[in-house]
Amino acid sequence: MIAVILAGGNGSRMNSSTPKQFLPLSDGRSVIEHTVDVFERHPDIEEICIVMKSDWINETKQMAERYGWSKVRKIVAGGAERYMSTLAAIECYLEREDDFVMLLHDAARPYVSQRIISDVAEACKEHNAVAVGIPSTDTIWQVNPITKTIQRIPERSVMWRAQTPQAFRFSTIRDAYQRALQDPQFHATDDCGVVAHYMPECRIHIVNGEEENVKITFPHDM
């Protein structure tokens, strides 16, 4: 089984109090409509769990009924931080006995392709952790945030830009977060970071993403 977890942030960078998942794209359909539809159509996806701000859960449930999202089985409240949404999703599946694949995707990436999802699903047959990324075409600077000066310039040939989905055997992502929560210095920006730091014995396989698989962050991304 592959269960998709769709989670996202608020609209703070969109000059809107509305979560960006509910803002319309150029065709008039909302970001989340596009994102859910991509996974609804994919034959390898069996279930979708949407993690949403608590005061938008009813709206999300109404949308699921209105658009007939048959694979949306769970709609749960997330937290203030991205990792809290992953924890909320993990909590929903703790009673399952099978070690299924949990695929975590930014709800604000509506243009993920069927090819990417297929490649991730195929890779999960051999790997416990799978990421999506694209090689950086830009030189990346590591900068001192206080002095605004360059500290280091990593070799561009080994730098990749992370995308989602990220997929894990449930036992892998569950155990990684259990270890992370024992660390008083724990801070996470994405789920692969949690696995890489707290389960270094687990190698994360990478499949190729696409430039079109952008994350809606600023108004011009719409």
Protein Blocks (a to p, Z undefined) as FASTA:
>chain_A
ZZdddddddfklnopabdfklpccfkopafklmmmmmmmmpmkbmbdcddddfklmmmmm
mmmmmnopaklmbdcdddfbfklmmmmmmmmmmmpmbdcddddddfklmkbcfklmmmmm
mmmmmpcbdcdddddfbdcddddfklopafbdcdfklpccddddddddfklmmmmmmmmm
mpmkbccfbfklmmmmmmmmbccddddddfklccdfbfklZZ
